[in-house]
Amino acid sequence: MLSFMSLAANANAIKYAIAYKDFDLNVNYPQTQSKSKSFTLSQSYQNYKVVGYNIQDKQKHRKTNNNVTINDYEYYKDLFDTSNCVICGDKFAMDNKPTLDRIDSKLPHIKSNCQPCCIYCNRYKSDKDEKVKKLFIQLRRYCSINHLSQTIVNDEVYQLIRRIITGGLSNVMHRYNRANIDTMKRYYYKETNKTVTVINTNHTITHICGVDFNSLYPSCFSSQQHNFNKYTNGIMFMCGSVTGVINDPIQSRKIIHSADRFTDKGQLFIVQLKGHIDENYINDFINFPPIIRNLSYQSSKSVIGQYMYDQMQQAGVKTDKQERKLTQLLSTHNQCMTFSSYYLRFLIDDCHFIIDDNKQLVTFDKRTKFNAFVNEFMNKRIEAIKDKNSGLDKFCKMILNASYGSDGMNTEKYNKIKLLTKEKTVEAHTKQSWMNDHKLADNLYAVQFNPKNCRCNKCLQVAYFTLDNTKYWYLNFIYNFTYKCLDMTKLHFVEGDTDSAYWVNCGKAASNVTDSDKQVILNDTNQQAYTLRVTPLESESSIIQAQKDLWSELRQAYEDNLHQRFKYVIKDQQFYDTNAKYFFPTIDGDKQDEKKFLGLSIENEGDEMFALAPKNYYIHTFKRNQLTDVIKLNGVNIRQNNINKQDMIDNIVSGKITQRTNMRLGQQADQLSEGQLSKIYCMSKLISTKNAQTGIQTKMIVLKNSQSYLPFIHGLTSECYSDCH
């Protein structure tokens, strides 16, 4: 059965098991005061329930002559108003709706056989062991007391979150990035004529620096205190259950702008709205737009630009179609988008974001129950690193990084798996919901169904807050640390995703390494090929040795220069010295400091990078202390394909599309023989051919001369963007 469970599902189960470690079935947890609106029975709800009672009784061949009817509305309206659930004792509310529980399960839904009960208790009481019933009731109360997440019972809230949940961003800003050749580029928005221009600065690139956050997703649901989180008393709380739905814009604005947001009384919420960054401040954010959201748009020439439109047509890719992609924006483009509390408050307080229209706000409990899980596995990982136990190190890292994903895997249909006998499996084949089955034993099959109805059986809000909090923290680091202490005219973003980024720097050039020296270092590994520029010595062997020494000296000077990181682009040394410890490791050899929560480390350093599209780049960087070519292509097995730097250049220069072949081992099903119930699978070599490099990127506007990616700005067409010359 483990074949039906993903690593994310297992990691998620461990996370919740630790969150519930204090739960004791023998403890009688008290009722909690519901914040939900009290329930009042409506005629439509009564009609709906009566139909359900009759269907249920007919399916079980029980008589329905004397069943509860729609005419009993007034009786049950008064009953639900004045009574509580007979099983758990809770008051009925909008998030705890009532139903009728049958006292004698053999009798139908007649008045004398029915008692008021909440839907939750009725579900877990039905045909269940008494201890199982008690378990679920006690679990629910434990969740309420500790503000733990519970599945969303409000369909409107579920659809709101499911429809607009956004994953991690992968993006590119500048394609060509070569040390000592290319210069920094900046974007400039001119408010008077509504145009955007790419400007070549006089700062030449010296090196490339890649940073990577330490397990960013688990860090963001760990509720670890951090000095750079100014909200909710420095702790990034994780959401619990839904506590309210507010449709009043005035009340919503009061919650959003409440002074309590800086204290531990701050309210967690998800809000649906339209908005934009104040036009007077667009140039402060245009080089790294802070609104990371899905945008719906048409892939027409006026939207994506002439250059990329022509490339798509040459490659046979369909144009002029509706697309929806995750990108970086400066407004919501008059489209309704949702934001979590931390992210929205950051946009308002630090990015001059203005709310144009507030549609709906959903409030949540807050808690810190995942902190124990993250601390436990991070400490185990650090101990494993110290003990050089690579297996345990990788296991802990995988569990941490995979633990957030399962909460977001609520697809519109849920596959259902049952263990059935051979006879029942044959019967299952006749049902439309049957999907697949797998033989486990002589008379035991795992049968997979696709049910017509589905329900939210995971805490979708946890996935939403985790994903949004990572965006908030990523942007918080950039705008409240990087922009404040580094000279951003000497930096520009190249490529990255939600937990890593590559930045090119204009730092200090190696004083004794000329451009011709650089070409020898990069292109010729034979030291003797280097032209000697020293006074000739007496013997040939001493000349050769001098050549080697000079070559090694120049190479070392060049490589050392690539390790300068951000040292020579700091504009506020005092701010950097005071606050760098909150993000970067500052204590040599201290693994706890190196892997600290919400911190980051240097991932790669190099001197050349070509980035065609997200997760599609070449970089000349250090591997095992040697400069080497590294290529990353999402979905392509690099080991099986000879892809090099020139392929990247050819794509940029001439639009050449490179096709590559992937080979993998996979299961192929044989045809069913007569008398067989399930297919027999055998391992086979599967070969597929696909486009490795197309260079096609439509989530931003790509300009030909600068090879830069510019954000869509609401109201501007592609003709409003001008390239550098």
Protein Blocks (a to p, Z undefined) as FASTA:
>chain_A
ZZmpcfklmmmmmmmmmmmmmpcfkbccdddddfbdcddddfklmmmmmmmmmmmmmmno
pafklgccfklmmmmmmmmmmmccfklopacdfklccddddfblmbccdfklgccddfkl
mmmmnopafklmmmmmmmmmmmmmnopacddfblklmmmmmmmgccdddddfbfbdcehk
accddddddfklopadddddfbdcfbdcddddehkllmmmnopacfklmgghhiacdddd
dfbdcfbfklmmmmmmpmklmmmkbccddddddddddfklmmmmmmocfbdcdddddddf
klnopklmmmmmmnopaehiacddddddfbenhpacdddfklmmmmmmmnopacfbdfbd
cdddddfklmmmmmmmmmmmmmmmmnopaklmmmmmmmmmmmmmmmmmccfbdcdddddd
fklmmmmmmpmkbmbdcdfbfkbccdddddfbdcdfbdfklmmmmmmmmmmmmmmmmmmm
mmmmpcfklgccfbdcfkbccddddddddfklcfklmmmmmmmmbfklpccfbdcdfblk
lmmmmmmmmmmmmmmmmmmmmmnommmmcfblmlmmmmmmmmmccbghiaklmmgghiac
dfbdcfbdcdfbghiacddddeehiacdddddehiafklpccdfklmmmmmmnopacddd
ddddddddddddehiabdcdddddddddddfbgopafkbccdfklopacdddehiafklp
ccdZZ
